[in-house]
Amino acid sequence: MGFFVMMRCCDSMGLMLLLCVFGFSVLPTEGAGGESFLKDSSFPSLPSSVNVGALFTYDSFIGRAAKPAFVAAIEEVNADQSILRNTKLNIVFQDSDCSGFVGTMRALQLMENKVVAAIGPQSSGLGHIISHVANELHVPLLSFAATDPTLSSLQFPYFLRTTQNDNFQMKAIADFVSYCRWREVVAIFVDNEYGRNGVSALGDALAKKRAKISYKAAITPGAGNSSISGLLASVNLMESRIFVVHVNPDSGLNIFSVAKSLGMMGSGYVWITTDWLLTALDSMEPLDTKAMDLLQGVVAFRHYTPESEKKRQFKARWKNFRSKESSKSDDGFNSYALYAYDSVWLVARALDVFFSQGNTVTFSSDPNLKNTNDSNIKLSALDVFNEGERFLQAILEINYTGLTGKIEFDSEKDRINPAYDILNMKSTGPQRVGYWSNHTGFSVVPPETLYSKPSNTSAKNQRLNEIIWPGEVRKPPRGWVFPDNGKPLIIGVPNRVSYKYYASKDNNSLGVKGYCIDIFEAAVQLLPYPVPRTYVLYGDGKRNPSYDNLIGEVNANSFDVAVGDVTIITNRTKFVDFTQPFMESGLVVVAPVKGAKSSPWSFLKPFTIEMWAVTGGLFLFVGAVIWILEHRFNEEFRGPPRRQIITVFWFSFSTMFFSHRENTVSTLGRFVLLIWLFVVLIINSSYTASLTSILTVQQLTSRIEGMDSLITSNEAIGVQDGSFAWKYLVNELNIAPSRIMLLKDEVEYLSALQRGPRGGGVAAIVDELPYIKALLSNSNCKFRTVGQEFTRTGWGFAFQRDSPLAVDMSTAILQLSEKGKLERIRKKWLTYDHECTMQISDTENYQLSVQSFWGLFLICGIVWFIALALFCWKVFWQYQRLRPEVSDEERTSEEAGSSSRPGRSLRAASFKDLIKVVDKREAEMKEMLREKSSKKLKASQSSAENSRSKHSETSIEAVT
């Protein structure tokens, strides 16, 4: 009733008083440890104290470092008057005792103290359990040590980690595996939520780098040395030698002591650990030299925390707090102490913001627990934090720099700018070889110096210092070996009935022989490690086996590798990994051929039609150019029009044989003729060479011109039994299966070709190039390939998917090629008695086109253009000098006959004058120019005399 009275009151002081009384009435009356939420006289809307919980395992590497950090942080927060003002922050500790059950009970006891936030738990497994409690009670759960990636799921909205998510650590390890060019790792992990989910994240990260976890070795939590020894012994039989260890820090070192006893810490092995190892080593004071000798060569990751003055001061104070909490002198400082310290300050800063926004701290009973009062377990004592969601939002919006670096959360509730130290274990201690961050990947400079630059994770930007691997090895190990269980490499070899020199059965020590076998053996000899192997024939020996089925056997793990004349095609690469091709191949068409009849028009074949037309046009054009240049100088190029036309044609074509009888007189004419005779020489020589080739090379023809004509026909096509050609013709070229005839060996090949489609044979055979070379040689070159090679593939060795041996064998094949050994092996097995020309010679290949001479024709055109330009300029210059005289001679007649159209008549007269100048002999033009010059000279002298006489007369008159 009083509330409604106050609502009707307009006095602002009365309204404020009501709010204060209302806020006080709903505050809880009892806090943790007997502390009461009493009003403060200076800030009546704020509680005098707030409880914060801390749940972790006291007796652990992480717990022994975290507890002093909690105490130090609480004392500093309560002593700092700039934050929370007069509200005291209480911390309630609970020991989870490294037990899921005990930890759950302690978590419930912790919640009974009406905490506004719980810092912890340390265990990821316990985090999954009490996150449900936090969701129910709306209490933010801030873990400083639980790194399980699945805790960030939408299922746990009140869970927030102040350390780094293991997603980032596993991404860093995957980047490291890719940086060292490894493809498979073995994951050794503790079999709980922390281990399983971390390794699952590692598998996802490796998949993005085209790598994988080849084996997952799970260790029971708290397993003894005998159990670990059995697990590592089985792991040592695996192919991969890259071990990623993701276990708890308190028992992880036992793995390396067992590995040492099994000889697994020597050269060839790679051990990578997550942050647990450095947590254990940092907690040892002083550092155990025996442990460092044990760990020599191990690469470890650790949460990166930037160096700062505040961090150094805190480490100095931490030792004092540690001495108060424990009498043990061997407890060292690790990075989780920093995360614990920052977690307390994060809660304090968030509470300060929370209160500054006018929020209060209130609790109410959970209606879901109201029916549990009759139970001995007093669940009804657990209250819901009413403002928990708003307080969680205040935490997520915090942005400040703590001891562990910048504390700010992204949309996934992970801390921004995750980074890790990469350390190499040496006998003197851990040595940092670089850093990893999701901003730039690997670098040798601290990550915070790179955040101001654009993100760059390209491969060429990645850099780490030198790493010393186990066994004092400086070069990165290969990362895999053949399994140490006595099982040799099982090699499938096609048991062929034709072309046995590629691969076939033999009584030698290997049991097989052939061209492909020799190449495989030569490549194996180049590998830097032994390869135990056993050859197994595939097929019944009565017909060639199906190579697709052989590839299927490799994919099904019946064979480790297929060695033979196996063609690399797209469908097969989906199931196996091929090496570098050791022989080129491709499908070609073989058909019967016959000699081509000689043609009476063979003399026209050296040039194409376009070439004949252009050449004839150029002959006429050069005759016209020579006539223009010689007409004014040479009497042989003058006379009646009919005679001049005949002269031009005769001169043009007689230059073809260098038999022209007309002499050139002018300088420009001789220059043009010199260039043209050079062109004629080239054309004649080319014609002669091409015609000789056409007439001397045997011309063979076939009614099958290539694959296109074979497809359009309805005649039978022969293919090799077991080859991929059958599927290619049917599936890719849509040829009816009824047209395709399977042929077993060369005898059937030759018989089918000789009979032809009318005699029950085939019109052509489609097969791979290496087989066709042998076929043509054995048939005394009676057949030829027609058309072009319409697929381009190669032969390679087929390995199981992701087999690292495929990469090494590819490198070995390249070495064989570079050293010439491939060619020597080819000559040993594939030297034929008759080396046949593979393809039918096409007459069109010998024809010359305009494109072969366009550069020469271009030079001629430029020369002709320059010569004509100079000639025209000279004629126009002479015309300009003679024009006035020519005009005076005919002006009277022009004016009398064309008075009605003076402009047109004048232009016609000018053109006629120009033609007359062009047609005149050069000697006449020079004589006319001399006469004109003398007339001008006389006229100027006469004008001067007249001027002097007039001047004299004027002077006499003036005197008179």
Secondary structure as UniProt FT lines:
FT   HELIX           2..8
FT   HELIX           12..25
FT   HELIX           32..34
FT   TURN            44..45
FT   STRAND          49..56
FT   HELIX           61..79
FT   TURN            81..82
FT   TURN            85..86
FT   STRAND          88..95
FT   TURN            97..98
FT   HELIX           100..111
FT   TURN            112..113
FT   STRAND          117..119
FT   HELIX           124..137
FT   STRAND          141..143
FT   HELIX           149..152
FT   TURN            154..155
FT   TURN            157..158
FT   STRAND          159..161
FT   HELIX           166..179
FT   TURN            180..181
FT   STRAND          184..190
FT   HELIX           193..208
FT   TURN            209..210
FT   STRAND          212..219
FT   TURN            221..222
FT   HELIX           225..235
FT   TURN            236..237
FT   STRAND          242..246
FT   TURN            249..252
FT   HELIX           253..261
FT   TURN            262..263
FT   TURN            267..268
FT   STRAND          270..273
FT   HELIX           276..282
FT   HELIX           289..294
FT   TURN            295..297
FT   STRAND          299..303
FT   HELIX           309..325
FT   HELIX           335..356
FT   TURN            357..358
FT   STRAND          363..365
FT   HELIX           367..372
FT   TURN            373..374
FT   HELIX           379..381
FT   STRAND          383..385
FT   TURN            386..387
FT   HELIX           388..396
FT   STRAND          400..402
FT   TURN            403..404
FT   STRAND          405..407
FT   TURN            411..412
FT   STRAND          419..426
FT   TURN            427..428
FT   STRAND          429..437
FT   TURN            438..440
FT   STRAND          441..443
FT   HELIX           447..449
FT   TURN            450..452
FT   HELIX           459..461
FT   TURN            470..472
FT   TURN            484..485
FT   STRAND          489..494
FT   TURN            500..502
FT   STRAND          504..505
FT   STRAND          512..513
FT   HELIX           515..525
FT   STRAND          533..538
FT   HELIX           547..555
FT   TURN            556..557
FT   STRAND          561..562
FT   HELIX           570..573
FT   TURN            574..575
FT   STRAND          576..578
FT   STRAND          583..585
FT   STRAND          587..592
FT   STRAND          594..595
FT   TURN            600..601
FT   HELIX           602..604
FT   TURN            605..606
FT   HELIX           609..630
FT   TURN            631..633
FT   HELIX           635..637
FT   HELIX           641..654
FT   HELIX           655..657
FT   HELIX           667..696
FT   STRAND          700..701
FT   HELIX           707..712
FT   STRAND          717..720
FT   TURN            721..722
FT   HELIX           725..727
FT   HELIX           728..732
FT   HELIX           737..739
FT   STRAND          740..743
FT   HELIX           746..755
FT   HELIX           757..759
FT   STRAND          764..768
FT   HELIX           769..778
FT   TURN            779..781
FT   STRAND          783..786
FT   STRAND          793..795
FT   STRAND          798..800
FT   TURN            801..802
FT   HELIX           804..818
FT   TURN            819..820
FT   HELIX           821..829
FT   HELIX           843..846
FT   HELIX           850..852
FT   HELIX           854..897
FT   HELIX           902..919
FT   HELIX           922..959
//
